[in-house]
Structure formats: structure tokens, C-alpha cells
Amino acid sequence: MPDSIAILDFGSQYAQLIARRVREAGVYSELFPWDASAEQVLALKPKGFILSGGPASVYEPGAPFIPAYVLDSRLPVLGICYGMQALTYSLGGRVAASSEREFGPAQIETLLPNPLIPGGQQPVWMSHGDRLEQLPPGFTILARSDNSPIAAIGDPQRGYYGVQFHPEVHHTPGGTDILRRYVLQVCGARPDWTPAAIIASSIERIQRQVGSEAVLSAVSGGVDSSVATAMAQRAIGEQLVAVFVDTGLLRQGEAAQVRSALHNTLGVELVVVDAVEQFMTALRGVTDPETKRRIIGELFIRIFERQARQLGTPRFLVQGTIYPDVVESSAPDRAKAHRIKTHHNVGGLPEQMQFELVEPLRYLFKDEVRLVGEALGLPASLVWRQPFPGPGLAVRCLGEITPDRLDRLRAADAILTAELASAGLLRMDTHGGDLQGTAQAFAVLLPVRSVGVMGDQRTYQEAVALRAVTTEDFMTADWARLPHDLLARIANRIVNEVPGINRVVYDITSKPPGTIEWE
Ligand code: XMP
């Protein structure tokens, strides 16, 4: 069992980020609701605790508090924002309710040498209402800012620390190092959470779960299902059959890439179902986005079920569920927001078939899934691919879906992708400072035609919108400030190289109020 840190979630929108930062330091961490049972949390055998922020005020009736087992364990504790206030309150300090929030960037100054925060000044991100007024016995002030005279506190004897700011967000550039020092130096955790260790423990778990039974996997072309399938292949080899339904709604070259990566390179037994005609027929004349999603979802399940029956209805099904899905579905206040994003998912599990699920990625964040995918031998171009919606190009081909329009969209999208890749902007760098590159970038074929002129000819053809966003969580997003020269080159290439398109526009809407996709 790897060394680990338990993170208690007091309702912070950043709780998952804390867990990700700790894992980036090479230490396994798990998130628990603050009122999870002691038994459940201590089963992890954590080396220390981190208490997240949260919207409450410690003196409020019903406010979340630090469960007794945390302090009884005598393990180190780091409280962030509300977590620090709750820690202070439990240990006999005083928190002042404040009607004014401090929100935004601030500069902190270190007052005392300490294991967490280096000397000097550094920028941090503040987001809090209440503030600390009196320290609990044994604590000293480690850092201050102009608005927060008590910005960080510590009791090195007991390994108790608190920060008023948010070290987990990228607006606190030194935050990852603060968390790293806490888990490695204060908690003494070993950084043994590596792709190789993840793979070894996952293989063992899969083998134990399925024994010698047959296992089915549904491959969508996306990162998660590909990595989950590759992991299952590594664990159980020939017991696994993967099914890939070619809907005709994938991006250029995608179907071929899946076959090459999983079958040719890794040796996965892959059944490719050519269902392009069926999908085109079912979608003929349909323009309403939700109807498109429903038709695609239902047809996918029908085709998949037929395949499963032909394969003798294996007992187990591999699913690429990842940790954020697990965490979000167990946090009641966030479940609603999550549903907004995924209510329309397709390619999912046929509910009436009673598979037992094999979920090799259940405890992994997306970044970890990608590193594990590379370590398993999947190509970087597949593993670092941007997210792609289940209904595929159907929701990017606005209006009626026809083979010609899909070809046009695919060609325009491939030009955008190739140009972004050669400019080094197809990935997003989220580590410190500004968000660079794009988290998601794609072309959308619009159901409008406009007039143009090419040579001496008047044209009346379709328009393409380019959408490129930066985001960390896909719940909110900003449009990417792509260089004008790059946009000019992409537009020029699309109009010249893709027959039927004579106009290119760039989408400059943020989310909210817009969404990332157009449908
Ligand atoms: P929106 O458009 O809601 O997208 O801002 C947020 C993220 O969700 C993806 N998305 C989907 N994913 N099935 C999916 O599997 C869908 O129907 C779907 N619609 C949107 C979108 O690509 C973005 O990453």
C-alpha cells in the first residue's frame, strides 16, 4: 500500500485540486466528505491530513467541524482557509466572523522560518470571509499579508499548520511546493505513487477481481476507455475482448488510430463494428441537438448489446470511470453541477445488461490516466488527446448530419488541430502562472451559408466556427487568446483546402454564459 494523505472536504470547490497537487508530489491522496466515518478514512492509513476550505462559518449552527479521530491520531494536519479556521476553533483559538470577503490576489510575507513557506514575499490567492483573530496555544504566525495579518500559522511540535490562502490553485504559483513540503517533510510520506506502481497495483486488483472469467470492454476512441482497456489487457491478456463501434462521427484518422494503438501495438483482441451506415440512416433529417444525442445513445447501446451477445455475454465489463466522476457523484452539493455536464453522455453502459464492472482508473485523475497510458505503451497523440463528447461530431455538425458535411467538418477540424499542434498549443499548461495553450479546440460546422468571392467567382457556401478554450475543470472556461497570425493561417488554409467552406469565424464567448460545445 502506498503512503497516503487523507483530505477532508468541507465543501470546497477546490477540493479535487488539493488531491491532484498532492499526487503531483508523488504521494497518493484520497478525498473524503468531512463527516465520513473514522473507520473509512483511517482504513487508508494516512500519514497526515489536509482540511479543505469551505463556504461555512465556524460559529454557524450545523457548521462542519474537525472529527475527533483527526486530532486523536496525532498525525500532522494542514488546514486550508475554512480548514484552518476549523482547526483553530477546535484547538481553542478564536475566529472572527466577517461580512467582508477577501477575494483575489495578495502578497504574503514570511515572518518566521518554517518547513512550509519559503522566506521573502510571494503571490497567493485569497478567497475567504471569516478570519483568525486569536491563535490557539502552541501556534505562531508564519506569514502575513496587508489584508490578513494572520495569513499562515503553525505549531511545528505537533505538525499542525494552517494557511488562509489557497495553495492548490494555479494563482498561487508557489502553492504546489508548499503542499509538497507538507506531505514529504512534515508528514514524512514517501513519494512512491508513480505510474509503474499504479500499474502494478491495478493489475493485481483486476486479476483478483475477474479470476479466469471473460471480460468485455467498450472502446470509444477517447483517452479513458483506451487506457482502461490497455490496463486490462496487461492484466488478463486473452480473457479480454474490446468492442469498438465506428459511428462515423469520429475525428479524422481516429478510428484507424484506435485500431493501430490497441490491436497492432498492444495486441488487444479488438472487434470493430462498422456502424457508419446505421448511424447516418438514423440521423437523417434530424437537427435538434437533444434528439441527436438520444438517437446516438440508443443506437450505440443496441449495437453494443448485440455484439456482447455474440461474444457470449461476458460477466465483466471494463469501464473508464475516473476519480473525479467517483468524487463528484458522492458529494451531494456538487452532484447537480456534475449532472449538468454529463446528463447527455452516450457510449455508456447498457443498464439492462447485468455486467460486473472492472474500473482500473477509479482512483486516478486525468493527468495520471495519461501518464499511465504512456507507461502502458499507448502513443502520446492518443493519450494527450483533448476531451471529445460522446455523441462526437454530431453535436459539432449543426443542422442536418450528412456524410458530405461530416467530411467538411473533419477536414476543417484536422487543419485547426494540426496548426495548433505545430504551434505547441494543443495541450494546456496548468502549472503555475497563466493558462497556456488550449484545453479543448475544435471546428464547428454552422448551418448557414454566406456569400464570398474566390478568384472571379462569387461563392455561396457554408461557414465554420473555430472554438478554442482554456479551462482547468470544463465547468467554466475562457476563450483562448490565440495569436492572430495563427488564426489567419488556419482560416486561410480552411477556405483554400476544404471545398464547400468560404468563411471562418472565431468564437470569443466565455463559459458561462456560453457553453464549450455549440450544441
Ligand atoms: P459544455 O458544452 O457543456 O461542455 O460546456 C463541457 C464539457 O463536456 C463535454 N460535452 C460532452 N461530453 N457527451 C459527452 O461525453 C456530451 O453529450 C457532451 N456535451 C458536452 C464538452 O466537450 C466539454 O468537454
Residues whose N, C-alpha, C, O or C-beta is under 5 A from the ligand:
A	BS01	XMP	K341 H344 N345 V346 P387 F388 P389 G390 P391 F474 T515 I516 E517
